[in-house]
Amino acid sequence: MFFADHNPPHFHVLGRDGAAQVSIETLDVIAISGRVDLREALEWAAANRELLRTKWNELSGS
């Protein structure tokens, strides 16, 4: 996540060969560039969704 990032609430996954933005609410990929293996990140996000929501609200000022 980045400070004061745009909606919808999302997090960034950075890989060696690309990057992706993933919705916190649905875990759908919003944007992707290059090749990114999202399996581990999506598993972690599913188990830590409330933490992601809390951090989003802290960083976005919501």
Distance bins in CASP14 RR format, pairs under 12 A and 6 or more apart:
PFRMAT RR
TARGET T0000
AUTHOR 0000-0000-0000
RMODE 2
METHOD distances of the structure
MODEL  1
1 9 0 0 0 0 1 0 0 0 0 0 0
1 10 1 0 0 1 0 0 0 0 0 0 0
1 11 1 0 1 0 0 0 0 0 0 0 0
1 12 1 0 0 1 0 0 0 0 0 0 0
1 13 0 0 0 0 0 1 0 0 0 0 0
1 14 0 0 0 0 0 1 0 0 0 0 0
1 21 0 0 0 0 0 1 0 0 0 0 0
1 22 0 0 0 0 0 1 0 0 0 0 0
1 24 0 0 0 0 1 0 0 0 0 0 0
1 45 0 0 0 0 0 1 0 0 0 0 0
1 51 0 0 0 0 0 1 0 0 0 0 0
1 52 1 0 0 1 0 0 0 0 0 0 0
1 53 0 0 0 0 0 1 0 0 0 0 0
1 54 0 0 0 0 0 1 0 0 0 0 0
1 55 1 0 1 0 0 0 0 0 0 0 0
1 56 1 0 0 1 0 0 0 0 0 0 0
1 57 0 0 0 0 0 1 0 0 0 0 0
1 58 0 0 0 0 1 0 0 0 0 0 0
1 59 1 0 1 0 0 0 0 0 0 0 0
1 60 0 0 0 0 1 0 0 0 0 0 0
1 61 0 0 0 0 0 1 0 0 0 0 0
2 9 0 0 0 0 0 1 0 0 0 0 0
2 10 0 0 0 0 1 0 0 0 0 0 0
2 11 0 0 0 0 1 0 0 0 0 0 0
2 12 1 0 0 1 0 0 0 0 0 0 0
2 14 0 0 0 0 0 1 0 0 0 0 0
2 19 0 0 0 0 0 1 0 0 0 0 0
2 21 0 0 0 0 0 1 0 0 0 0 0
2 55 0 0 0 0 0 1 0 0 0 0 0
2 56 0 0 0 0 0 1 0 0 0 0 0
2 59 1 0 0 1 0 0 0 0 0 0 0
2 60 0 0 0 0 1 0 0 0 0 0 0
3 55 0 0 0 0 0 1 0 0 0 0 0
3 56 0 0 0 0 0 1 0 0 0 0 0
3 58 0 0 0 0 1 0 0 0 0 0 0
3 59 1 0 1 0 0 0 0 0 0 0 0
3 60 0 0 0 0 1 0 0 0 0 0 0
3 61 0 0 0 0 1 0 0 0 0 0 0
4 56 0 0 0 0 0 1 0 0 0 0 0
4 58 0 0 0 0 0 1 0 0 0 0 0
4 59 1 0 0 1 0 0 0 0 0 0 0
4 60 1 0 0 1 0 0 0 0 0 0 0
4 61 1 0 0 1 0 0 0 0 0 0 0
4 62 0 0 0 0 0 1 0 0 0 0 0
5 11 0 0 0 0 1 0 0 0 0 0 0
5 12 0 0 0 0 1 0 0 0 0 0 0
5 21 0 0 0 0 1 0 0 0 0 0 0
5 24 0 0 0 0 0 1 0 0 0 0 0
5 30 0 0 0 0 0 1 0 0 0 0 0
5 55 0 0 0 0 0 1 0 0 0 0 0
5 56 0 0 0 0 1 0 0 0 0 0 0
5 57 0 0 0 0 0 1 0 0 0 0 0
5 58 0 0 0 0 0 1 0 0 0 0 0
5 59 1 0 0 1 0 0 0 0 0 0 0
5 60 1 0 0 1 0 0 0 0 0 0 0
5 61 0 0 0 0 0 1 0 0 0 0 0
5 62 0 0 0 0 0 1 0 0 0 0 0
6 12 0 0 0 0 0 1 0 0 0 0 0
6 21 0 0 0 0 1 0 0 0 0 0 0
6 30 0 0 0 0 0 1 0 0 0 0 0
6 31 0 0 0 0 0 1 0 0 0 0 0
6 56 0 0 0 0 0 1 0 0 0 0 0
6 59 0 0 0 0 0 1 0 0 0 0 0
6 60 0 0 0 0 1 0 0 0 0 0 0
7 21 0 0 0 0 0 1 0 0 0 0 0
7 23 0 0 0 0 0 1 0 0 0 0 0
7 24 0 0 0 0 0 1 0 0 0 0 0
7 25 0 0 0 0 0 1 0 0 0 0 0
7 30 0 0 0 0 0 1 0 0 0 0 0
7 56 0 0 0 0 1 0 0 0 0 0 0
7 57 0 0 0 0 0 1 0 0 0 0 0
7 60 1 0 0 1 0 0 0 0 0 0 0
7 61 0 0 0 0 0 1 0 0 0 0 0
7 62 0 0 0 0 1 0 0 0 0 0 0
8 21 0 0 0 0 1 0 0 0 0 0 0
8 22 0 0 0 0 0 1 0 0 0 0 0
8 23 1 0 1 0 0 0 0 0 0 0 0
8 24 1 0 0 1 0 0 0 0 0 0 0
8 25 1 0 0 1 0 0 0 0 0 0 0
8 26 0 0 0 0 1 0 0 0 0 0 0
8 28 0 0 0 0 1 0 0 0 0 0 0
8 30 1 0 0 1 0 0 0 0 0 0 0
8 31 0 0 0 0 0 1 0 0 0 0 0
8 53 0 0 0 0 0 1 0 0 0 0 0
8 56 0 0 0 0 1 0 0 0 0 0 0
8 60 0 0 0 0 0 1 0 0 0 0 0
8 62 0 0 0 0 0 1 0 0 0 0 0
9 21 0 0 0 0 0 1 0 0 0 0 0
9 22 0 0 0 0 0 1 0 0 0 0 0
9 23 1 0 0 1 0 0 0 0 0 0 0
9 24 1 0 1 0 0 0 0 0 0 0 0
9 25 1 0 0 1 0 0 0 0 0 0 0
9 26 0 0 0 0 0 1 0 0 0 0 0
9 27 0 0 0 0 0 1 0 0 0 0 0
9 28 0 0 0 0 0 1 0 0 0 0 0
9 30 0 0 0 0 0 1 0 0 0 0 0
9 45 0 0 0 0 0 1 0 0 0 0 0
9 49 0 0 0 0 0 1 0 0 0 0 0
9 52 1 0 0 1 0 0 0 0 0 0 0
9 53 1 0 0 1 0 0 0 0 0 0 0
9 54 0 0 0 0 0 1 0 0 0 0 0
9 55 0 0 0 0 1 0 0 0 0 0 0
9 56 1 0 1 0 0 0 0 0 0 0 0
9 57 0 0 0 0 1 0 0 0 0 0 0
9 58 0 0 0 0 0 1 0 0 0 0 0
9 59 0 0 0 0 1 0 0 0 0 0 0
9 60 1 0 0 1 0 0 0 0 0 0 0
9 61 0 0 0 0 0 1 0 0 0 0 0
9 62 0 0 0 0 1 0 0 0 0 0 0
10 19 0 0 0 0 0 1 0 0 0 0 0
10 20 0 0 0 0 1 0 0 0 0 0 0
10 21 1 0 1 0 0 0 0 0 0 0 0
10 22 1 0 1 0 0 0 0 0 0 0 0
10 23 1 0 1 0 0 0 0 0 0 0 0
10 24 1 0 1 0 0 0 0 0 0 0 0
10 25 0 0 0 0 1 0 0 0 0 0 0
10 26 0 0 0 0 1 0 0 0 0 0 0
10 27 0 0 0 0 1 0 0 0 0 0 0
10 28 0 0 0 0 1 0 0 0 0 0 0
10 29 0 0 0 0 1 0 0 0 0 0 0
10 30 1 0 1 0 0 0 0 0 0 0 0
10 31 0 0 0 0 1 0 0 0 0 0 0
10 32 0 0 0 0 0 1 0 0 0 0 0
10 41 0 0 0 0 0 1 0 0 0 0 0
10 45 0 0 0 0 0 1 0 0 0 0 0
10 52 0 0 0 0 1 0 0 0 0 0 0
10 53 0 0 0 0 0 1 0 0 0 0 0
10 55 0 0 0 0 0 1 0 0 0 0 0
10 56 1 0 0 1 0 0 0 0 0 0 0
10 59 0 0 0 0 0 1 0 0 0 0 0
10 60 0 0 0 0 0 1 0 0 0 0 0
11 19 0 0 0 0 0 1 0 0 0 0 0
11 20 0 0 0 0 1 0 0 0 0 0 0
11 21 1 0 0 1 0 0 0 0 0 0 0
11 22 1 0 1 0 0 0 0 0 0 0 0
11 23 0 0 0 0 1 0 0 0 0 0 0
11 24 1 0 0 1 0 0 0 0 0 0 0
11 25 0 0 0 0 0 1 0 0 0 0 0
11 27 0 0 0 0 1 0 0 0 0 0 0
11 29 0 0 0 0 0 1 0 0 0 0 0
11 30 0 0 0 0 1 0 0 0 0 0 0
11 31 0 0 0 0 0 1 0 0 0 0 0
11 38 0 0 0 0 0 1 0 0 0 0 0
11 41 0 0 0 0 1 0 0 0 0 0 0
11 42 0 0 0 0 0 1 0 0 0 0 0
11 44 0 0 0 0 1 0 0 0 0 0 0
11 45 1 0 0 1 0 0 0 0 0 0 0
11 48 0 0 0 0 0 1 0 0 0 0 0
11 49 0 0 0 0 0 1 0 0 0 0 0
11 51 0 0 0 0 0 1 0 0 0 0 0
11 52 1 0 1 0 0 0 0 0 0 0 0
11 53 0 0 0 0 0 1 0 0 0 0 0
11 55 0 0 0 0 1 0 0 0 0 0 0
11 56 1 0 0 1 0 0 0 0 0 0 0
11 59 0 0 0 0 0 1 0 0 0 0 0
11 60 0 0 0 0 0 1 0 0 0 0 0
12 18 0 0 0 0 0 1 0 0 0 0 0
12 19 1 0 0 1 0 0 0 0 0 0 0
12 20 1 0 0 1 0 0 0 0 0 0 0
12 21 1 0 1 0 0 0 0 0 0 0 0
12 22 1 0 0 1 0 0 0 0 0 0 0
12 23 0 0 0 0 0 1 0 0 0 0 0
12 24 0 0 0 0 0 1 0 0 0 0 0
12 29 0 0 0 0 0 1 0 0 0 0 0
12 30 0 0 0 0 1 0 0 0 0 0 0
12 31 0 0 0 0 1 0 0 0 0 0 0
12 32 0 0 0 0 0 1 0 0 0 0 0
12 33 0 0 0 0 0 1 0 0 0 0 0
12 36 0 0 0 0 0 1 0 0 0 0 0
12 38 0 0 0 0 0 1 0 0 0 0 0
12 41 0 0 0 0 1 0 0 0 0 0 0
12 45 0 0 0 0 0 1 0 0 0 0 0
12 52 0 0 0 0 0 1 0 0 0 0 0
12 56 0 0 0 0 0 1 0 0 0 0 0
12 59 0 0 0 0 0 1 0 0 0 0 0
13 19 1 0 0 1 0 0 0 0 0 0 0
13 20 1 0 1 0 0 0 0 0 0 0 0
13 21 1 0 0 1 0 0 0 0 0 0 0
13 22 1 0 0 1 0 0 0 0 0 0 0
13 23 0 0 0 0 0 1 0 0 0 0 0
13 27 0 0 0 0 0 1 0 0 0 0 0
13 29 0 0 0 0 1 0 0 0 0 0 0
13 30 0 0 0 0 0 1 0 0 0 0 0
13 31 0 0 0 0 0 1 0 0 0 0 0
13 32 0 0 0 0 1 0 0 0 0 0 0
13 33 0 0 0 0 0 1 0 0 0 0 0
13 34 0 0 0 0 0 1 0 0 0 0 0
13 35 0 0 0 0 0 1 0 0 0 0 0
13 36 1 0 1 0 0 0 0 0 0 0 0
13 37 0 0 0 0 1 0 0 0 0 0 0
13 38 1 0 1 0 0 0 0 0 0 0 0
13 39 0 0 0 0 0 1 0 0 0 0 0
13 40 0 0 0 0 1 0 0 0 0 0 0
13 41 1 0 1 0 0 0 0 0 0 0 0
13 42 0 0 0 0 1 0 0 0 0 0 0
13 43 0 0 0 0 0 1 0 0 0 0 0
13 44 0 0 0 0 1 0 0 0 0 0 0
13 45 0 0 0 0 1 0 0 0 0 0 0
14 20 0 0 0 0 1 0 0 0 0 0 0
14 21 0 0 0 0 0 1 0 0 0 0 0
14 22 0 0 0 0 0 1 0 0 0 0 0
14 32 0 0 0 0 0 1 0 0 0 0 0
14 33 0 0 0 0 0 1 0 0 0 0 0
14 34 0 0 0 0 0 1 0 0 0 0 0
14 36 1 0 0 1 0 0 0 0 0 0 0
14 37 0 0 0 0 0 1 0 0 0 0 0
14 38 0 0 0 0 0 1 0 0 0 0 0
14 41 0 0 0 0 1 0 0 0 0 0 0
15 32 0 0 0 0 0 1 0 0 0 0 0
15 33 0 0 0 0 0 1 0 0 0 0 0
15 34 0 0 0 0 1 0 0 0 0 0 0
15 35 0 0 0 0 1 0 0 0 0 0 0
15 36 1 0 1 0 0 0 0 0 0 0 0
15 37 1 0 0 1 0 0 0 0 0 0 0
15 38 0 0 0 0 1 0 0 0 0 0 0
15 40 0 0 0 0 0 1 0 0 0 0 0
15 41 0 0 0 0 1 0 0 0 0 0 0
16 34 0 0 0 0 0 1 0 0 0 0 0
16 35 0 0 0 0 1 0 0 0 0 0 0
16 36 0 0 0 0 1 0 0 0 0 0 0
16 37 0 0 0 0 1 0 0 0 0 0 0
17 32 0 0 0 0 0 1 0 0 0 0 0
17 33 0 0 0 0 1 0 0 0 0 0 0
17 34 1 0 1 0 0 0 0 0 0 0 0
17 35 1 0 1 0 0 0 0 0 0 0 0
17 36 1 0 0 1 0 0 0 0 0 0 0
17 37 0 0 0 0 1 0 0 0 0 0 0
18 31 0 0 0 0 0 1 0 0 0 0 0
18 32 1 0 0 1 0 0 0 0 0 0 0
18 33 1 0 1 0 0 0 0 0 0 0 0
18 34 1 0 1 0 0 0 0 0 0 0 0
18 35 1 0 0 1 0 0 0 0 0 0 0
18 36 1 0 1 0 0 0 0 0 0 0 0
18 37 0 0 0 0 1 0 0 0 0 0 0
18 38 0 0 0 0 0 1 0 0 0 0 0
19 29 0 0 0 0 0 1 0 0 0 0 0
19 30 0 0 0 0 0 1 0 0 0 0 0
19 31 0 0 0 0 1 0 0 0 0 0 0
19 32 1 0 0 1 0 0 0 0 0 0 0
19 33 1 0 1 0 0 0 0 0 0 0 0
19 34 1 0 0 1 0 0 0 0 0 0 0
19 35 0 0 0 0 0 1 0 0 0 0 0
19 36 1 0 0 1 0 0 0 0 0 0 0
19 37 0 0 0 0 0 1 0 0 0 0 0
19 38 0 0 0 0 0 1 0 0 0 0 0
19 41 0 0 0 0 0 1 0 0 0 0 0
20 27 0 0 0 0 0 1 0 0 0 0 0
20 28 0 0 0 0 0 1 0 0 0 0 0
20 29 1 0 1 0 0 0 0 0 0 0 0
20 30 1 0 0 1 0 0 0 0 0 0 0
20 31 1 0 0 1 0 0 0 0 0 0 0
20 32 1 0 1 0 0 0 0 0 0 0 0
20 33 1 0 0 1 0 0 0 0 0 0 0
20 34 0 0 0 0 1 0 0 0 0 0 0
20 35 0 0 0 0 1 0 0 0 0 0 0
20 36 1 0 1 0 0 0 0 0 0 0 0
20 37 0 0 0 0 1 0 0 0 0 0 0
20 38 1 0 0 1 0 0 0 0 0 0 0
20 39 0 0 0 0 0 1 0 0 0 0 0
20 41 0 0 0 0 1 0 0 0 0 0 0
20 42 0 0 0 0 1 0 0 0 0 0 0
20 45 0 0 0 0 0 1 0 0 0 0 0
21 27 0 0 0 0 0 1 0 0 0 0 0
21 28 0 0 0 0 1 0 0 0 0 0 0
21 29 1 0 0 1 0 0 0 0 0 0 0
21 30 1 0 1 0 0 0 0 0 0 0 0
21 31 1 0 1 0 0 0 0 0 0 0 0
21 32 1 0 0 1 0 0 0 0 0 0 0
21 33 0 0 0 0 1 0 0 0 0 0 0
21 36 0 0 0 0 0 1 0 0 0 0 0
21 38 0 0 0 0 0 1 0 0 0 0 0
21 41 0 0 0 0 0 1 0 0 0 0 0
21 45 0 0 0 0 0 1 0 0 0 0 0
22 28 1 0 0 1 0 0 0 0 0 0 0
22 29 1 0 1 0 0 0 0 0 0 0 0
22 30 1 0 0 1 0 0 0 0 0 0 0
22 31 0 0 0 0 1 0 0 0 0 0 0
22 32 0 0 0 0 1 0 0 0 0 0 0
22 36 0 0 0 0 1 0 0 0 0 0 0
22 38 1 0 0 1 0 0 0 0 0 0 0
22 39 0 0 0 0 0 1 0 0 0 0 0
22 41 1 0 0 1 0 0 0 0 0 0 0
22 42 1 0 0 1 0 0 0 0 0 0 0
22 43 0 0 0 0 0 1 0 0 0 0 0
22 44 0 0 0 0 0 1 0 0 0 0 0
22 45 1 0 0 1 0 0 0 0 0 0 0
22 46 0 0 0 0 0 1 0 0 0 0 0
22 49 0 0 0 0 0 1 0 0 0 0 0
22 52 0 0 0 0 1 0 0 0 0 0 0
22 56 0 0 0 0 0 1 0 0 0 0 0
23 29 1 0 0 1 0 0 0 0 0 0 0
23 30 1 0 1 0 0 0 0 0 0 0 0
23 31 0 0 0 0 0 1 0 0 0 0 0
23 42 0 0 0 0 0 1 0 0 0 0 0
23 45 0 0 0 0 1 0 0 0 0 0 0
23 49 0 0 0 0 0 1 0 0 0 0 0
23 52 0 0 0 0 0 1 0 0 0 0 0
23 53 0 0 0 0 0 1 0 0 0 0 0
23 56 0 0 0 0 0 1 0 0 0 0 0
24 30 0 0 0 0 0 1 0 0 0 0 0
24 42 0 0 0 0 0 1 0 0 0 0 0
24 45 1 0 0 1 0 0 0 0 0 0 0
24 46 0 0 0 0 0 1 0 0 0 0 0
24 48 0 0 0 0 1 0 0 0 0 0 0
24 49 1 0 0 1 0 0 0 0 0 0 0
24 50 0 0 0 0 1 0 0 0 0 0 0
24 51 0 0 0 0 1 0 0 0 0 0 0
24 52 1 0 1 0 0 0 0 0 0 0 0
24 53 1 0 1 0 0 0 0 0 0 0 0
24 54 0 0 0 0 0 1 0 0 0 0 0
24 55 0 0 0 0 1 0 0 0 0 0 0
24 56 1 0 0 1 0 0 0 0 0 0 0
24 57 0 0 0 0 0 1 0 0 0 0 0
24 59 0 0 0 0 0 1 0 0 0 0 0
24 60 0 0 0 0 0 1 0 0 0 0 0
24 62 0 0 0 0 0 1 0 0 0 0 0
25 45 0 0 0 0 0 1 0 0 0 0 0
25 46 0 0 0 0 0 1 0 0 0 0 0
25 49 0 0 0 0 1 0 0 0 0 0 0
25 50 0 0 0 0 0 1 0 0 0 0 0
25 52 0 0 0 0 1 0 0 0 0 0 0
25 53 0 0 0 0 1 0 0 0 0 0 0
25 56 0 0 0 0 1 0 0 0 0 0 0
26 42 0 0 0 0 0 1 0 0 0 0 0
26 45 0 0 0 0 0 1 0 0 0 0 0
26 46 0 0 0 0 0 1 0 0 0 0 0
26 49 0 0 0 0 0 1 0 0 0 0 0
27 38 0 0 0 0 1 0 0 0 0 0 0
27 39 0 0 0 0 0 1 0 0 0 0 0
27 41 0 0 0 0 1 0 0 0 0 0 0
27 42 1 0 1 0 0 0 0 0 0 0 0
27 43 0 0 0 0 1 0 0 0 0 0 0
27 44 0 0 0 0 0 1 0 0 0 0 0
27 45 1 0 1 0 0 0 0 0 0 0 0
27 46 1 0 0 1 0 0 0 0 0 0 0
27 47 0 0 0 0 0 1 0 0 0 0 0
27 48 0 0 0 0 0 1 0 0 0 0 0
27 49 1 0 0 1 0 0 0 0 0 0 0
27 52 0 0 0 0 1 0 0 0 0 0 0
28 38 0 0 0 0 0 1 0 0 0 0 0
28 42 0 0 0 0 1 0 0 0 0 0 0
28 45 0 0 0 0 0 1 0 0 0 0 0
29 36 0 0 0 0 1 0 0 0 0 0 0
29 38 1 0 0 1 0 0 0 0 0 0 0
29 41 0 0 0 0 0 1 0 0 0 0 0
29 42 0 0 0 0 1 0 0 0 0 0 0
29 45 0 0 0 0 0 1 0 0 0 0 0
30 38 0 0 0 0 0 1 0 0 0 0 0
32 38 0 0 0 0 1 0 0 0 0 0 0
32 41 0 0 0 0 0 1 0 0 0 0 0
36 42 0 0 0 0 0 1 0 0 0 0 0
37 43 0 0 0 0 0 1 0 0 0 0 0
38 44 0 0 0 0 0 1 0 0 0 0 0
38 45 0 0 0 0 1 0 0 0 0 0 0
38 46 0 0 0 0 0 1 0 0 0 0 0
39 45 0 0 0 0 0 1 0 0 0 0 0
39 46 0 0 0 0 0 1 0 0 0 0 0
40 46 0 0 0 0 0 1 0 0 0 0 0
40 47 0 0 0 0 0 1 0 0 0 0 0
41 47 0 0 0 0 0 1 0 0 0 0 0
41 48 0 0 0 0 0 1 0 0 0 0 0
41 52 0 0 0 0 0 1 0 0 0 0 0
42 48 0 0 0 0 0 1 0 0 0 0 0
42 49 0 0 0 0 0 1 0 0 0 0 0
42 52 0 0 0 0 0 1 0 0 0 0 0
43 49 0 0 0 0 0 1 0 0 0 0 0
44 51 0 0 0 0 1 0 0 0 0 0 0
44 52 0 0 0 0 1 0 0 0 0 0 0
45 51 0 0 0 0 1 0 0 0 0 0 0
45 52 1 0 0 1 0 0 0 0 0 0 0
45 53 0 0 0 0 0 1 0 0 0 0 0
45 55 0 0 0 0 0 1 0 0 0 0 0
45 56 0 0 0 0 0 1 0 0 0 0 0
46 52 0 0 0 0 1 0 0 0 0 0 0
48 54 0 0 0 0 1 0 0 0 0 0 0
48 55 0 0 0 0 1 0 0 0 0 0 0
48 56 0 0 0 0 0 1 0 0 0 0 0
49 55 0 0 0 0 0 1 0 0 0 0 0
49 56 0 0 0 0 0 1 0 0 0 0 0
50 56 0 0 0 0 0 1 0 0 0 0 0
50 57 0 0 0 0 0 1 0 0 0 0 0
51 57 0 0 0 0 0 1 0 0 0 0 0
51 58 0 0 0 0 0 1 0 0 0 0 0
52 58 0 0 0 0 0 1 0 0 0 0 0
52 59 0 0 0 0 0 1 0 0 0 0 0
52 60 0 0 0 0 0 1 0 0 0 0 0
53 59 0 0 0 0 0 1 0 0 0 0 0
53 60 0 0 0 0 0 1 0 0 0 0 0
53 62 0 0 0 0 1 0 0 0 0 0 0
54 60 0 0 0 0 0 1 0 0 0 0 0
54 61 0 0 0 0 0 1 0 0 0 0 0
54 62 0 0 0 0 0 1 0 0 0 0 0
55 61 0 0 0 0 0 1 0 0 0 0 0
55 62 0 0 0 0 0 1 0 0 0 0 0
56 62 1 0 0 1 0 0 0 0 0 0 0
END
